[in-house]
Amino acid sequence: MNAVDNVRQFDAVEIELLWRRLISLVDEAAAALVRTSFSTLVRESYDFSCVVTDANGQSLVQATESIPSFIGTLPETVKHFIRHFPEESLQPGDVLITNDLWLGTGHLPDITVAKPIFRNGRLVAFSASTAHAPDIGGKIRSPEPREVFEEGLQIPPMKLLRAGQQDDTLVSIIRKNVRTPDQTMGDLWAQLVALDLMEERLLILMEQAGLDHLRDLAAEIHTRCETAMRNAISALPDGTYTSSLQTDGLMDKPITLRLALTIQGDSITADFTGTDPQVDRAINCALCYTYAMTMYGVKVCTSPNLPNNEGAWRPIRIEAPAGCIVNPVFPASGGSRMLIGHYIPMLVFGCLGQVVPERVMAACGSPMWGMNQSGVDADGKPYANMFFFNGGMGANMQGDGISCLSWPSNVSSTPIEITEHIAPLRVHHKRLRPNSGGPGRHRGGLGQEVLIESRSESPIAVSFLAERTLFPAFGIEGGEAGAPGLLHINDQAVDPKRQYVLLRGDTVLMGTPGGGGHGPASERGARELEADRCAGYIKCPSSKAWGQ
């Protein structure tokens, strides 16, 4: 900072007006990304994020539709870009790109791009976006790969565009290595549309507001958010709180996650010491994703309405031993890292629920379920699809859990009409699973049951993202567990961690897990029970489960 620069002050009205315009510009970019994208992962499932950072890569504002994990990982990737590309190596029109497992989001299908923004020849900000590509090559996404090399194309930090000119060699490499070259590149160009729009709108804002740089505005926003977060943490009693839980893991080998969360004054340290080591399957959760999911869990329990930016994260520190499953080391695979990562916010709830039980909920029917499907169409052209299916939310002190809602990923389910239009699949039914919500004073949200039939003339490969088939979503405060998930192929239970080949007429039945209940089931009101029966949410509840 130049010593002669004056620090600009902002009053409450001005900061609010500027803040609203920042939100508007990233939301507009997100809408443009959705409208111009090629794949259902962005267009239907909203598996993406858009952010603006300051010149140091510190998150300033994110799009409303951004998913929690990318809100945490994307600004960190921008900081990695800055380390690889010092300011003097950047110029207007550059676009940086990577999908590195450890520098990005923890798995290769998520492609991150960032664009340096210049004003009067001076670097002032970055516009950035992460989006889940429809395919990144390698083995179809599943927990089976043992090393990252099996999972697809790795893109190190590099320039996709240099002064506005694309790297034709990189584009050719990407297209050659994926099953869906048009969709993958189409989504990537849609991300660049979002970057350009954020740049354009931000420069207009700066011109109209008389801002030569964002340094003072960013400092104001970050300081306000940091102060609010520290005040929220200070209101909690000091101490170290622990929690642990088991995941399905490798089916024959469950994984145990452990967390010690220490509140000291206005800061929090989350320590994962004691968590099981990384495994030779693609369920390892890179530290970048662990960081994002931990921050999310802490934030929703302490200051949920606070904007997500650098200031809110400053009071929180993460520690995880290298080589454990939430901090795996190269060359670990991590394509299905959400099968571990989505448990982390619930692990945080297990700690903070000991001091603020009114702010947490019972376990959810997550990690989110998904089905990957690939094959060759009638014209001999390879293709790949990814479809999401959500379980039930956990109940809390305020009410019942919501049915079939993604948490903590905030990703939407794929509509049946889209599934049947883009894939040789027929969906026989997609309905709520009766009795899947955990009994309690407040009932857990229901999972869903989906029956899918292959109509492909040629064999197709399918793999799954599926958890809580062994360890259902637990209830709290006397509530009971939701129903575990189930996965059948041709009416036979199968291992969800393996890949399968379907022939024409083969069927897949998925039953996503229900959420846990809150409070004793015997305390659920007669009116609520009757409403559940009339809606078909519960059928013939046992006297033990419902206190009858």
C-alpha positions in Angstrom: 0.0 0.0 0.0 1.4 3.4 -1.0 2.0 5.6 2.0 0.3 8.5 0.4 -2.9 6.6 -0.3 -5.8 7.8 1.9 -8.0 5.2 3.5 -11.6 5.7 2.3 -14.3 5.6 5.0 -17.8 4.3 4.3 -20.9 5.2 6.2 -23.7 2.7 6.8 -25.8 3.7 3.9 -23.0 3.7 1.4 -21.7 0.3 2.5 -25.2 -1.2 2.2 -25.7 0.2 -1.3 -22.3 -1.0 -2.5 -22.9 -4.4 -0.8 -26.2 -4.9 -2.6 -24.7 -4.1 -5.9 -21.9 -6.6 -5.3 -24.5 -9.3 -4.6 -26.4 -8.3 -7.7 -23.4 -8.6 -10.0 -22.4 -12.1 -8.8 -26.1 -13.2 -8.9 -26.4 -11.9 -12.5 -23.3 -13.8 -13.4 -24.6 -17.0 -11.9 -27.9 -16.6 -13.8 -25.9 -16.2 -17.0 -23.9 -19.3 -16.2 -27.0 -21.3 -15.8 -28.6 -20.0 -19.0 -25.5 -20.6 -21.2 -24.4 -23.9 -19.7 -24.7 -27.2 -21.6 -25.0 -29.8 -18.9 -27.7 -30.7 -16.4 -25.1 -30.5 -13.6 -25.1 -26.7 -13.9 -28.5 -26.0 -15.6 -30.6 -28.3 -13.4 -28.6 -29.2 -10.3 -26.9 -25.8 -9.8 -23.6 -27.5 -8.9 -21.4 -24.3 -9.3 -20.3 -21.2 -7.6 -19.4 -17.6 -8.6 -17.4 -15.2 -6.4 -15.5 -12.0 -6.5 -12.3 -11.7 -4.5 -10.0 -8.7 -3.8 -6.5 -8.5 -5.4 -5.2 -10.9 -2.7 -7.7 -13.6 -3.4 -9.7 -12.8 -0.3 -13.4 -13.7 -0.8 -15.6 -10.6 -1.0 -19.0 -11.7 -2.2 -20.5 -14.9 -3.6 -23.6 -15.7 -5.7 -26.7 -16.6 -3.7 -27.0 -19.9 -5.6 -23.4 -20.9 -4.8 -23.1 -24.3 -2.9 -21.4 -24.2 0.5 -18.4 -26.3 -0.4 -17.4 -24.1 -3.3 -17.9 -20.9 -1.2 -15.1 -22.3 1.0 -12.8 -23.8 -1.7 -13.0 -21.3 -4.5 -11.3 -18.3 -2.8 -8.5 -20.6 -1.6 -8.0 -21.7 -5.2 -7.7 -18.1 -6.3 -4.9 -17.7 -3.7 -3.1 -20.7 -5.1 -3.4 -19.1 -8.6 -1.8 -15.9 -7.2 1.1 -18.0 -5.8 1.6 -19.6 -9.2 1.1 -16.4 -11.2 2.5 -13.3 -9.5 0.8 -10.0 -10.4 3.6 -9.1 -12.9 2.8 -12.2 -14.9 -0.8 -11.4 -15.3 -2.5 -9.1 -17.9 -6.0 -8.2 -18.9 -7.8 -11.0 -20.7 -6.0 -13.8 -18.9 -8.1 -16.7 -17.5 -6.5 -19.1 -15.1 -7.7 -22.7 -14.7 -7.1 -25.8 -12.6 -8.9 -28.9 -11.3 -6.1 -30.0 -9.0 -7.4 -32.2 -6.2 -5.6 -30.4 -3.5 -5.6 -26.8 -4.9 -9.2 -27.0 -6.1 -12.2 -28.7 -4.5 -11.0 -32.2 -3.8 -12.1 -34.0 -6.9 -11.2 -33.6 -10.6 -14.7 -33.0 -12.2 -14.8 -29.6 -10.5 -13.1 -27.1 -12.8 -12.1 -23.7 -11.3 -11.4 -20.7 -13.5 -10.4 -17.1 -12.4 -9.9 -13.9 -14.2 -7.7 -11.0 -13.0 -9.5 -7.7 -13.1 -7.6 -4.5 -13.9 -8.5 -0.9 -13.5 -6.2 1.8 -14.8 -3.5 -0.8 -15.3 -3.7 -2.0 -11.7 -4.8 -5.4 -10.5 -7.9 -4.8 -8.3 -9.8 -8.1 -8.1 -10.5 -11.6 -9.4 -13.7 -13.0 -10.8 -13.9 -16.7 -10.2 -16.1 -19.7 -10.8 -16.1 -23.4 -10.0 -18.5 -25.8 -11.8 -18.9 -29.5 -11.9 -18.1 -30.7 -15.4 -20.2 -33.5 -16.9 -17.1 -35.6 -17.5 -13.4 -35.3 -16.9 -12.3 -38.6 -18.4 -10.8 -41.6 -16.5 -12.9 -44.3 -14.9 -16.5 -43.3 -14.5 -16.8 -41.5 -11.2 -17.1 -44.0 -8.4 -15.4 -44.9 -5.1 -13.3 -47.6 -6.9 -10.2 -45.7 -8.2 -7.1 -46.2 -6.0 -5.1 -43.3 -7.2 -5.9 -39.8 -8.6 -4.3 -40.9 -11.9 -7.2 -43.3 -12.5 -9.8 -40.5 -12.0 -9.3 -38.5 -15.2 -7.5 -35.5 -16.6 -5.5 -33.4 -14.2 -5.2 -29.7 -15.1 -2.4 -28.0 -13.2 -2.7 -24.2 -12.6 -2.2 -22.7 -16.0 -3.7 -20.1 -18.4 -6.7 -21.1 -20.4 -6.7 -17.7 -22.0 -3.6 -15.5 -22.4 -4.5 -11.8 -23.1 -7.8 -13.0 -24.4 -6.4 -15.8 -26.7 -7.3 -19.3 -25.8 -4.7 -22.0 -25.4 -5.7 -24.3 -28.4 -3.4 -27.1 -27.1 -5.1 -27.2 -23.7 -8.6 -27.1 -25.3 -7.6 -30.0 -27.6 -6.2 -32.0 -24.6 -9.4 -31.5 -22.6 -11.7 -32.4 -25.6 -9.6 -35.6 -26.3 -9.7 -36.8 -22.7 -13.4 -36.5 -21.9 -16.5 -38.5 -23.0 -18.5 -35.3 -23.5 -16.2 -32.8 -25.2 -19.0 -30.5 -26.3 -20.7 -30.4 -23.0 -17.5 -30.1 -20.9 -16.2 -27.3 -23.1 -19.6 -25.7 -23.4 -19.9 -25.5 -19.6 -16.3 -24.1 -19.4 -17.1 -21.3 -21.9 -20.3 -20.6 -19.9 -18.1 -20.1 -16.8 -16.0 -17.6 -18.8 -19.2 -15.8 -19.7 -19.8 -15.4 -15.9 -16.2 -14.2 -15.3 -16.6 -11.6 -18.0 -19.9 -10.4 -16.7 -18.6 -10.1 -13.1 -15.6 -8.1 -14.5 -17.8 -5.8 -16.5 -20.3 -5.1 -13.7 -17.6 -4.6 -11.1 -15.7 -2.1 -13.2 -18.9 -0.1 -13.8 -19.6 -0.2 -10.0 -16.1 1.1 -9.3 -16.3 3.8 -11.8 -19.7 5.1 -10.5 -18.6 4.8 -6.9 -15.2 6.5 -7.5 -13.2 3.5 -6.4 -9.7 3.2 -7.8 -9.2 -0.1 -6.0 -11.2 -2.4 -3.7 -8.7 -2.4 -0.8 -10.7 -0.1 1.5 -14.1 -1.5 0.6 -12.8 -5.1 1.1 -11.3 -4.2 4.4 -14.5 -2.6 5.6 -16.6 -5.6 4.6 -14.1 -8.2 6.0 -13.7 -6.3 9.3 -17.4 -6.1 9.8 -17.9 -9.8 9.1 -14.9 -10.8 11.3 -16.2 -8.7 14.2 -19.7 -10.2 13.9 -18.3 -13.8 13.8 -16.0 -13.2 16.8 -18.9 -11.7 18.8 -21.0 -14.8 18.0 -18.2 -17.1 19.0 -17.5 -15.1 22.2 -21.1 -15.7 23.3 -20.4 -19.5 23.5 -18.8 -21.0 26.6 -15.1 -21.7 26.3 -14.1 -25.3 26.3 -13.2 -28.3 24.1 -16.1 -30.3 22.8 -15.7 -33.7 21.0 -17.8 -35.8 18.7 -17.3 -38.8 16.5 -19.3 -40.8 14.0 -19.0 -43.8 11.7 -19.6 -43.9 8.0 -20.2 -46.8 5.7 -16.7 -46.4 4.5 -15.7 -49.4 2.3 -18.7 -51.4 3.5 -16.5 -54.1 5.0 -14.5 -51.4 6.7 -16.4 -48.5 8.3 -14.6 -45.2 8.6 -14.5 -43.3 12.0 -14.3 -39.5 12.0 -13.3 -37.6 15.1 -13.4 -33.9 15.9 -12.3 -31.9 18.9 -13.6 -28.4 18.7 -12.1 -25.8 21.0 -13.7 -22.5 21.7 -11.3 -20.0 23.2 -12.5 -16.5 23.5 -13.5 -15.2 20.1 -11.9 -18.0 18.1 -12.5 -21.7 17.3 -10.0 -24.5 16.5 -11.3 -27.7 14.8 -8.9 -30.6 15.3 -9.5 -33.9 13.4 -6.7 -35.8 15.2 -7.8 -39.4 15.7 -9.7 -39.6 12.5 -9.0 -42.8 10.5 -6.2 -42.8 7.9 -6.8 -42.3 4.1 -7.7 -45.3 2.1 -6.9 -46.7 -1.3 -10.4 -45.8 -2.6 -11.8 -42.6 -3.9 -13.6 -41.5 -0.8 -10.7 -39.5 0.6 -11.6 -35.9 1.4 -8.9 -33.4 0.6 -8.1 -30.7 3.2 -9.6 -28.0 1.0 -13.0 -29.7 1.1 -12.6 -30.5 4.8 -11.9 -26.8 5.4 -15.0 -25.7 3.5 -17.4 -28.1 5.2 -16.0 -27.3 8.7 -16.4 -23.6 8.1 -19.9 -24.2 6.9 -20.8 -26.2 10.0 -19.4 -23.7 12.4 -21.0 -20.7 10.6 -24.6 -22.1 10.6 -24.3 -22.7 14.3 -22.8 -19.4 15.2 -23.8 -16.7 12.7 -25.9 -18.2 9.9 -27.1 -14.9 8.4 -23.6 -13.5 8.1 -22.2 -13.1 4.5 -19.8 -15.8 3.4 -16.4 -14.1 2.9 -12.9 -13.9 4.2 -13.8 -12.0 7.3 -16.2 -14.7 8.5 -13.6 -17.4 8.2 -10.7 -15.6 10.0 -11.6 -16.7 13.6 -11.7 -20.4 12.6 -8.7 -22.7 12.3 -8.5 -26.2 11.0 -6.0 -28.9 12.0 -6.0 -32.4 10.5 -3.0 -34.8 10.5 -1.5 -35.4 7.1 -2.5 -38.8 5.8 -5.8 -39.0 7.6 -8.9 -39.4 5.4 -9.9 -35.7 5.8 -6.3 -34.6 4.8 -5.1 -37.3 2.4 -1.7 -36.9 0.7 -0.7 -37.4 -3.0 -1.5 -39.5 -4.9 -4.7 -40.4 -3.1 -7.9 -40.6 -5.1 -10.9 -38.4 -4.1 -13.6 -38.5 -6.8 -16.3 -39.5 -4.2 -14.9 -37.2 -1.4 -18.4 -36.1 -0.5 -19.1 -39.5 1.0 -16.8 -38.4 3.8 -17.0 -34.6 3.5 -20.7 -34.3 3.8 -20.5 -35.8 7.3 -18.2 -33.0 8.6 -20.9 -30.4 9.3 -22.8 -33.0 11.3 -19.6 -33.7 13.2 -19.4 -30.0 14.0 -23.1 -30.1 15.1 -22.2 -32.9 17.5 -19.7 -30.6 19.2 -21.6 -27.3 19.2 -24.9 -29.1 20.0 -23.5 -29.6 23.4 -23.7 -25.8 24.1 -26.4 -24.6 21.6 -28.7 -27.6 21.2 -31.5 -25.3 19.8 -29.3 -24.5 16.8 -28.6 -28.0 15.5 -30.6 -30.7 13.9 -30.6 -34.5 13.9 -28.6 -36.2 11.3 -29.6 -35.9 7.7 -30.0 -38.6 5.0 -26.8 -37.4 3.5 -24.2 -37.5 2.0 -26.3 -36.8 -1.1 -26.9 -39.7 -3.4 -26.0 -39.8 -7.0 -25.9 -42.2 -10.0 -23.2 -41.9 -12.7 -24.1 -43.4 -16.0 -22.0 -43.7 -19.2 -22.2 -45.6 -22.4 -22.2 -45.3 -26.2 -25.2 -43.9 -28.1 -26.7 -45.3 -31.3 -24.3 -43.3 -33.4 -21.3 -44.8 -31.5 -20.7 -41.6 -29.6 -19.6 -41.9 -26.0 -21.6 -40.0 -23.3 -21.8 -39.6 -19.6 -24.5 -38.4 -17.2 -24.7 -37.6 -13.5 -28.0 -37.6 -11.6 -28.6 -36.5 -8.0 -31.1 -37.9 -5.5 -31.6 -36.3 -2.1 -32.5 -37.9 1.3 -34.4 -36.4 4.2 -33.3 -33.6 6.5 -32.9 -34.1 10.2 -35.6 -32.7 12.5 -34.8 -30.0 15.0 -36.2 -28.2 18.0 -38.4 -26.1 15.7 -40.1 -28.7 13.6 -40.0 -31.7 11.3 -37.1 -32.4 8.9 -37.8 -31.5 5.2 -38.1 -34.4 2.8 -35.7 -35.0 -0.1 -33.6 -31.9 0.3 -29.9 -31.8 -0.3 -27.7 -31.0 2.7 -25.1 -29.8 3.0 -24.4 -29.5 -0.7 -27.5 -27.4 -1.7 -27.6 -29.3 -5.1 -30.9 -29.9 -6.7 -32.3 -33.3 -7.8 -32.5 -34.0 -11.5 -36.1 -33.9 -12.9 -37.4 -37.1 -14.4 -38.2 -35.4 -17.7 -34.5 -34.4 -18.1 -33.2 -37.8 -17.1 -35.3 -39.6 -19.6 -34.6 -37.0 -22.3 -30.8 -37.2 -22.1 -30.2 -40.8 -21.1 -31.6 -44.2 -22.3 -33.4 -44.6 -18.9 -37.0 -45.0 -17.9 -38.1 -43.9 -14.5 -40.9 -46.1 -13.3 -41.5 -44.2 -10.2 -40.0 -41.5 -8.0 -41.8 -41.2 -4.7 -41.4 -40.5 -1.0 -40.4 -43.5 1.2 -43.0 -44.1 3.9 -41.7 -44.6 7.4 -38.2 -43.4 6.4 -38.2 -40.3 8.5 -36.9 -41.0 12.0 -39.7 -41.0 14.7 -39.6 -38.2 17.2 -41.5 -35.3 18.7 -40.5 -33.8 15.4 -40.2 -36.3 12.6 -37.2 -36.6 10.3 -37.6 -35.8 6.7 -38.4 -38.6 4.3 -36.1 -40.1 1.7 -37.2 -41.0 -1.8 -37.5 -44.3 -3.7 -36.6 -44.3 -7.4 -37.0 -47.2 -9.8 -35.0 -46.8 -13.0 -34.9 -49.2 -16.0 -32.2 -49.3 -18.7 -33.6 -48.9 -22.2 -30.2 -48.8 -23.9 -29.6 -51.2 -26.7 -25.9 -51.5 -25.7 -24.5 -52.1 -22.2 -24.2 -49.1 -19.9 -21.9 -48.6 -16.9 -23.4 -47.2 -13.7 -21.8 -46.3 -10.4 -23.2 -44.7 -7.3 -22.6 -42.1 -4.6 -24.4 -43.7 -1.7 -24.0 -43.7 2.1 -25.9 -44.4 5.3 -26.8 -47.9 4.1 -25.1 -49.3 7.3 -25.3 -46.4 9.7 -28.6 -44.5 9.4 -29.1 -40.9 10.2 -29.3 -40.7 14.0 -31.9 -38.8 16.0 -31.1 -36.4 18.9 -32.7 -35.4 22.2 -34.5 -38.8 22.3 -35.4 -38.9 18.7 -34.8 -42.1 16.6 -32.9 -42.8 13.5 -34.2 -42.5 10.0 -34.4 -45.5 7.7 -31.1 -46.5 6.1 -30.6 -46.3 2.4 -31.0 -49.2 0.0 -29.6 -50.0 -3.4 -30.9 -52.9 -5.5 -30.1 -54.0 -9.0 -32.6 -56.4 -10.5 -34.1 -56.8 -7.0 -30.8 -57.8 -5.4 -29.0 -55.8 -2.8 -25.6 -54.6 -4.1 -22.5 -52.9 -2.9 -22.9 -49.2 -3.6 -19.1 -48.7 -3.7 -18.7 -50.7 -6.9 -19.3 -50.1 -10.6 -21.9 -52.2 -12.5 -22.9 -52.9 -16.1 -26.6 -52.8 -17.0 -28.2 -54.5 -20.0 -31.5 -53.5 -21.6 -34.3 -54.2 -19.1 -32.1 -54.2 -16.0 -33.4 -52.1 -13.1 -31.9 -50.0 -10.4 -33.9 -49.3 -7.2 -32.6 -46.6 -4.9 -34.0 -45.7 -1.6 -32.3 -42.6 -0.1 -32.0 -42.4 3.7 -34.5 -40.6 5.9 -33.5 -37.9 8.4 -33.3 -38.5 12.2 -36.0 -37.5 14.6 -35.8 -34.9 17.4 -37.3 -35.5 20.8 -39.1 -38.6 22.1 -41.6 -40.1 19.6 -44.2 -40.5 22.5 -44.4 -36.7 22.6 -45.6 -36.3 19.0 -49.1 -34.9 18.9 -52.1 -36.9 17.8 -52.9 -34.3 15.2 -49.4 -34.5 13.7 -49.5 -38.3 13.6 -52.9 -38.3 11.9 -51.6 -35.8 9.3 -48.6 -38.1 8.7 -50.9 -41.0 8.1 -53.2 -39.1 5.8 -50.2 -37.9 3.8 -48.7 -41.4 3.6 -45.6 -40.4 5.4 -46.0 -43.2 8.0 -47.8 -46.5 7.7 -48.7 -48.8 10.6 -46.2 -47.2 13.0 -45.1 -49.6 15.7 -46.1 -48.8 19.2 -42.5 -48.8 20.2 -41.5 -46.3 17.6 -44.3 -43.8 18.1 -45.1 -44.4 21.8 -48.5 -46.0 21.1 
